[in-house]
Amino acid sequence: MPLVRLLTGDESRPGAGRQEEALTLSQRFPGLVVSARDVAASVLQGVHGRRRAGSGETFWQFRPFVAGESRGRIDWRRSARDDRLYVREREWEAAHTVMLWIDRSASMRFVSKLALQAKIDRALVLGLAAADLLVQGGERVGLLGLTRPLAARNIVERFGEVLLNEFRLREKNGKASEAEELPPPEVLPRNSQAVLIGDFLSAPQDIAATIEALGALGARGHLVMIADPVEETFPFAGNTEFIDVDSPARLRIGQAESFRADYIRRLTAHREAIRAAARARGWTLMLHRTDRPATEALLGLRMQLEANLFNAAAGHAL
């Protein structure tokens, strides 16, 4: 069984059976939407916007004329106010498309006593908050396999409703824990970006194939790997029973601590394989633990997205 797909009942919060967990996730959803708004607002206040000069209609700023530029760019009315020549710059207004995917598979339901949130809760908060930031930055955002790209101010609520309705439909059909572990292999346009948020416990070759499919035309992407602190450290000792979240399989072992070094080694190799697959396509991989604040991950993701969006805009302008 791959890596940390075997999770222990001892470390899980009580009453986390699949059916009960499905119901409680539905109940938690409104609160997660509010949290996403709060996290986005916190990050938005903490960094500068990404406004930049470009080919748009909205005035941005005046700047001094530089020797060698076309004199046709000079704003003579502004220049008449003093002894310098000024150029009127407009703001770049070409919106880009970012497609978002949030892992809702069974392994994302895991939460240990060391975590602030279940992995699924943190992934939803991060995904919805990222959508909010992107729309406020002038981009269009869609949910892979669920919605077309949108630029609505109430994007958090709209995406939250789509995800909750999809979850309730699965729950009604008895398939609440059968969500796909990887996004649909859509081929994204060259100038778009993908943000994939999940625990990425699938086989590295499957993840690599997904990245290849999404980026076949040159689309860039970012993987946000969500991990519970227990999955990182393997703090088990003595007789321990591990329960697979995706099957009825169980594993009972004595002296669980003797497996720790091998586990850490395998986990490191797994992540390095995924990182290499991402790097081969020019994608990024970021690890986020659920015992850390959500704002920390969102700020890092924002910086990655802005760097790519700015580069794409500069390339388009050339």
SEDOPA-804799 format. One line per 8 residues: number of its first residue (from 1); for each residue z, x, y of C-alpha. Coordinates in Angstrom, 3 decimals, decimal comma. Example, Ala and Ser with C-alpha at 12.3 -4.5 7.8 and 13.67 -1.06 7.14 Angstrom:
SEDOPA-804799
1 = 7,800:12,300:-4,500; 7,140:13,670:-1,060 $
***
This chain:
SEDOPA-804799
1 = 0,000:0,000:0,000; -0,975:1,429:3,400; 1,753:3,057:5,405; 4,233:0,724:7,051; 2,869:-2,556:5,745; 5,985:-2,691:3,555; 8,831:-3,833:5,767; 12,449:-4,369:4,903 $
9 = 14,354:-7,603:5,069; 17,483:-5,658:6,000; 15,984:-4,507:9,291; 14,311:-7,806:10,138; 16,087:-10,441:12,144; 17,455:-13,243:9,965; 15,413:-16,380:9,409; 12,073:-14,656:9,953 $
17 = 10,245:-16,365:7,101; 6,553:-16,877:7,722; 6,616:-20,617:8,324; 9,735:-20,491:10,462; 8,374:-17,524:12,400; 5,159:-19,454:13,094; 7,139:-22,315:14,563; 9,309:-20,077:16,713 $
25 = 6,241:-18,259:18,057; 4,841:-21,590:19,242; 8,140:-22,281:20,959; 8,242:-18,811:22,556; 4,701:-18,971:23,908; 5,477:-20,569:27,321; 8,093:-17,903:27,950; 5,646:-15,155:26,992 $
33 = 3,148:-16,474:29,550; 5,822:-16,314:32,262; 6,766:-12,794:31,166; 3,121:-11,711:31,386; 2,939:-12,948:34,971; 6,143:-11,096:35,857; 5,016:-7,842:34,210; 1,638:-7,981:35,959 $
41 = 3,284:-8,637:39,334; 5,668:-5,724:38,827; 2,867:-3,271:38,023; 0,658:-4,609:40,814; 3,384:-3,884:43,377; 3,958:-0,394:41,996; 0,460:1,069:42,434; -2,343:0,940:44,940 $
49 = -5,350:-1,255:44,429; -8,666:0,178:43,319; -10,787:-0,842:46,318; -13,677:1,519:46,892; -16,832:1,877:48,957; -20,042:0,517:47,516; -22,874:-2,000:47,764; -21,189:-5,250:48,711 $
57 = -20,977:-7,706:51,587; -17,271:-7,389:52,427; -16,274:-4,976:55,209; -13,883:-2,275:53,993; -13,403:0,380:56,676; -14,945:2,532:59,397; -15,195:6,250:58,726; -16,548:9,167:60,804 $
65 = -20,278:9,857:60,563; -21,086:12,973:58,509; -23,907:15,316:59,487; -26,882:14,819:57,193; -26,406:11,062:56,739; -29,043:8,608:57,897; -28,495:7,625:61,529; -29,346:4,096:60,492 $
73 = -25,862:3,827:58,966; -24,106:4,377:62,294; -22,201:1,412:63,734; -23,082:1,836:67,407; -20,719:-0,858:68,661; -17,677:0,822:67,070; -18,919:4,276:68,085; -19,180:3,181:71,736 $
81 = -15,370:2,859:71,919; -14,825:6,630:71,920; -16,672:9,915:71,622; -17,208:9,859:67,845; -19,846:8,283:65,653; -18,665:5,873:62,927; -20,175:4,385:59,783; -19,254:0,898:58,568 $
89 = -18,471:0,912:54,831; -18,570:-2,131:52,601; -16,468:-2,658:49,523; -17,907:-2,309:46,019; -18,236:-5,855:44,664; -20,033:-5,493:41,352; -17,658:-7,056:38,840; -17,383:-5,524:35,397 $
97 = -16,616:-7,211:32,109; -13,566:-6,377:30,006; -13,206:-7,991:26,591; -9,673:-8,304:25,299; -8,424:-8,643:21,723; -4,804:-9,199:20,647; -3,769:-8,682:17,024; -2,107:-11,844:15,652 $
105 = -1,988:-10,764:11,997; 1,076:-10,979:9,754; 2,296:-7,410:10,289; 2,605:-8,088:14,028; 5,476:-10,525:13,378; 7,818:-7,701:12,401; 10,799:-6,970:14,633; 13,782:-4,720:13,982 $
113 = 17,203:-4,701:15,573; 16,133:-1,701:17,660; 13,245:-3,511:19,364; 13,221:-5,527:22,567; 10,522:-7,864:21,222; 8,499:-8,563:18,115; 5,211:-6,696:18,110; 3,242:-9,940:18,498 $
121 = 5,297:-10,938:21,543; 4,797:-7,578:23,213; 1,067:-7,575:22,439; 0,636:-11,042:23,948; 2,580:-10,128:27,087; 0,578:-6,918:27,559; -2,764:-8,593:26,903; -2,181:-11,503:29,247 $
129 = -0,709:-9,265:31,952; -3,713:-6,925:31,691; -6,054:-9,901:32,101; -4,171:-10,951:35,227; -4,387:-7,478:36,762; -8,087:-7,161:35,989; -8,972:-10,528:37,515; -6,966:-9,692:40,624 $
137 = -8,968:-6,452:40,768; -12,239:-8,385:40,820; -13,265:-8,056:37,166; -14,244:-10,636:34,557; -12,165:-10,819:31,382; -12,842:-12,528:28,061; -11,071:-12,899:24,725; -13,154:-11,350:21,940 $
145 = -14,376:-14,093:19,625; -12,665:-16,843:21,634; -13,885:-17,099:25,246; -16,653:-15,941:27,527; -15,715:-13,574:30,391; -13,864:-15,377:33,185; -12,623:-14,523:36,669; -10,170:-17,402:37,121 $
153 = -6,972:-16,986:39,106; -5,027:-18,833:36,411; -6,372:-16,514:33,716; -2,926:-16,021:32,136; -2,420:-19,740:31,606; -5,991:-20,290:30,423; -5,903:-17,475:27,890; -2,406:-18,475:26,835 $
161 = -3,619:-21,996:26,116; -6,614:-20,717:24,111; -4,431:-18,419:22,006; -1,748:-21,035:21,464; -4,288:-23,682:20,420; -5,867:-21,243:17,979; -2,443:-20,407:16,566; -1,491:-24,083:16,205 $
169 = -4,769:-24,784:14,410; -4,045:-22,005:11,924; -0,512:-23,310:11,541; -1,791:-26,840:10,869; -4,135:-25,510:8,191; -1,383:-23,421:6,622; -3,047:-20,186:7,750; -0,728:-19,092:10,562 $
177 = -0,241:-15,659:8,979; -3,907:-15,115:8,042; -5,311:-13,948:11,374; -7,760:-11,056:11,122; -6,306:-7,563:11,423; -9,296:-6,316:13,448; -11,539:-7,970:16,055; -14,965:-9,422:15,245 $
185 = -17,618:-6,655:15,272; -19,497:-7,907:18,331; -21,825:-5,456:20,074; -20,661:-5,222:23,688; -22,974:-4,493:26,649; -23,164:-0,897:27,852; -21,221:-1,368:31,089; -18,406:-3,424:29,585 $
193 = -15,059:-2,302:28,256; -12,869:-3,434:25,370; -9,082:-3,480:25,212; -7,727:-3,831:21,677; -3,968:-4,358:21,297; -2,364:-4,268:17,848; -0,472:-2,154:15,337; -3,687:-0,802:13,738 $
201 = -2,284:-0,514:10,230; -5,695:-1,136:8,686; -7,535:1,666:6,922; -8,809:4,222:9,478; -12,382:3,841:8,223; -12,268:0,103:8,950; -10,955:0,747:12,454; -13,643:3,387:12,990 $
209 = -16,325:0,904:11,886; -15,006:-1,660:14,363; -15,112:0,862:17,203; -18,651:1,851:16,238; -19,795:-1,782:16,210; -18,213:-2,687:19,547; -19,451:0,476:21,247; -22,914:0,657:19,690 $
217 = -24,600:0,205:23,083; -22,218:2,495:24,929; -19,344:0,163:25,822; -16,073:2,010:26,418; -12,736:0,917:25,039; -9,006:1,406:24,813; -6,671:0,965:21,845; -3,048:0,092:22,573 $
225 = -1,090:0,759:19,388; 2,110:-1,304:19,208; 4,903:0,111:17,036; 8,427:-1,001:16,256; 10,921:1,902:16,519; 11,805:1,429:12,836; 8,163:2,022:11,910; 8,288:5,248:13,897 $
233 = 11,473:6,750:12,502; 11,925:5,284:8,982; 15,746:5,180:9,330; 16,386:3,831:5,812; 18,877:5,334:3,396; 20,256:4,503:-0,032; 18,988:1,587:-2,103; 16,401:-0,304:-0,071 $
241 = 14,014:-3,155:-0,860; 10,730:-3,245:1,017; 8,783:-6,502:1,289; 5,043:-6,556:1,979; 4,135:-8,902:4,828; 0,634:-9,559:3,443; 1,417:-10,230:-0,234; 4,301:-11,079:-2,597 $
249 = 4,712:-7,369:-3,409; 8,168:-5,803:-3,247; 9,306:-2,227:-3,711; 12,870:-1,226:-4,551; 13,782:2,423:-4,218; 16,937:4,487:-4,294; 17,636:7,253:-1,794; 15,112:5,894:0,677 $
257 = 15,832:8,819:3,002; 14,044:11,135:0,572; 10,744:9,394:1,471; 11,140:9,902:5,246; 9,324:13,227:5,612; 6,356:12,075:3,539; 6,226:8,793:5,434; 6,167:10,542:8,831 $
265 = 3,441:12,861:7,571; 1,262:9,983:6,412; 1,850:8,018:9,601; 0,832:11,018:11,725; -2,337:11,542:9,660; -3,190:7,836:9,945; -2,905:7,898:13,728; -4,823:11,125:14,093 $
273 = -7,701:9,620:12,113; -7,759:6,613:14,445; -7,522:8,821:17,523; -10,473:10,889:16,283; -12,551:7,742:15,723; -11,747:6,552:19,239; -12,465:9,942:20,801; -15,859:10,125:19,066 $
281 = -16,944:7,072:21,086; -15,253:8,138:24,310; -12,465:5,601:23,759; -8,758:6,160:24,351; -5,670:5,525:22,221; -2,220:4,847:23,645; 0,995:4,384:21,635; 3,612:1,908:22,849 $
289 = 6,980:1,291:21,194; 8,676:-2,085:21,459; 11,973:-0,516:22,519; 10,283:0,559:25,779; 9,553:-1,686:28,811; 6,269:-3,574:28,774; 5,543:-2,383:32,330; 5,372:1,187:31,050 $
297 = 2,465:0,396:28,721; 0,693:-1,825:31,242; 0,786:0,870:33,910; -0,720:3,403:31,506; -3,428:0,953:30,452; -4,198:0,114:34,054; -4,747:3,774:34,900; -7,147:4,176:31,949 $
305 = -9,089:1,058:32,873; -9,362:1,955:36,529; -10,633:5,434:35,738; -13,403:4,013:33,544; -14,280:1,202:35,931; -14,473:3,610:38,857; -16,699:6,007:36,902; -18,932:3,116:35,863 $
313 = -19,226:1,976:39,477; -20,023:5,488:40,680; -22,672:5,897:37,987; -24,215:2,559:38,891; -24,300:3,488:42,575; -26,168:6,687:41,771 $
***
